Amino acid sequence: MENGCIEWTGQIKENGYGICYRAFGCVRDYYAHRASFRIAHGREPQGVVRHSCDNKACINPGHLIEGTIFDNSVDAVERDRVAFGERAATHKLSDATVREIRASEKPHTELAAKYGVSDSTILRARKGITWRRLA
């Protein structure tokens, strides 16, 4: 138990969430945190069940908050759980490269060829449309 979390001791799916199967008394195959919310509140959750503790395996009802997909997305951004920039698996540029691009006076097309990306990628990085956190 960490930070008051009650961790699911059953099967954990590859996405990190506990799963409660029908065979173990659940009405249907169900995420364990949703089942915990349902038991604690006596009703099905409306929308998503968010974790205030950021522990996907936690089933502590005090850590579970009902919300929308948008709320969950805001949580992810605020808690730095969104991969962007160099942390994104699909990134083509590094922080250092973006700084070089922004400092350069060379044309977009020349920089695009140099870094192996499209000229629109160079343009968006230069204007701060992408890589905003470096601005």
N, C-alpha and C positions, 0 to 999 in steps of 0.2 A: 504494500500500500504506500503510495507516494502522493504527497500533497492532499491527503484525504480521498484519493481515488480508490475505488473498489474495482479491481480488474477482473474481467471475465476469465474464468478458469477453464471454460470449454474451448471448443475449436475457434481459432482465429483465422479469418480469411486472409488471402494474400494482400488485401488492401488494408489490413491492420484492424478491422472491426471484428468483434466477436459475433458468432452466429449461433442462434438457438434453433435447433431443428424440431420439427413436429414430434419426432420420436422422444424428445425430452420434455414433453408437456406443453410446448408452445402450440398455439392454434394453427400456425403454419410456419414454414421456414421464415425466420425473422432475424433482423439484426438485434443483438443482445441489448444494445443501448435503447433501441426503440421499445423492446419488450419491457425494459426497466421503467421507461417513462410511462408506458401503458399501465403497468401494475401500480406505480406511484400515484398516478392521476385518475385512474379508473376510466380512461377513455383512450381512443386512438389519437396519436399526435396529428395535428394539422400541419402539413408541410414537413420540414426536416427537423431532426432533433440534433442540436448543436452541442458540442462539448465546451464548457467554459475552461476546462483544464487542458485542452488540446491532446488528450490521451484517448485515442480511438478505442482502446480496449476497456475504458472506464464505463461502469454501469451505475455509479453513484447518482441517484436521482437529484441530489443537490448540485451536481455538476452539469445536468442536462437541461437545455433551454430549447423551447419550441421556437421555431422561426421559419423564415422563408429561404429559398435558395440564394436570394440577394443578400440576406443577412449573413448567411454562411460564407459567401464570397467576400463580403466586407471583413468578416472575422479573419479570413485567410490572408488578405492583404495587410490588415493591421498587425497581424502576428507574424508577418514575414514568412508565410508558408507557401507563397506563390513563387515559382521558379521563373525568373526573368533575367535578362542580361546574360552574364557568363554562367549562371546556374541553370539556365534553360538548356535542355538537351539538344535543341535544334539551333542554338546560337551559331552564328557565322563570324561574328566580330567579337573582339575582347574590349574591355574598358579602355585599355591603352590604345587600341586601334581606333576606337571612336574618338578619343581625344586627339589623335593624330589627324583624323579626317576633319574634325572641326577646326583644327589649327591650319589646315592646308588650304591653299588658294588654287590648287589644281582642279580641273574640271571633274564633274561627277563621273563621266565615262572613264576617265583615266584611273581614278581611284577605284572604280568598280572592277576594272580589269586587274588592277594590282591586288585587290583583296578577294577576288573571285565571287563577287556578289553583283546584284543588279544595280544599275545607276539609281533606281528609285529607292533602294535600300540605303545608298549613300545619302541621297537627298533627305530621306526621313530621319536618318541619324544626325545629319547636320542641323536640320531645323528643330531637333528635339522632340519630334513626333514619337520616335522610338529612343530608347536609352535616356529617358527624361530624368532619371535620378542622377545622371552625370551633369545635368545642366547647372 
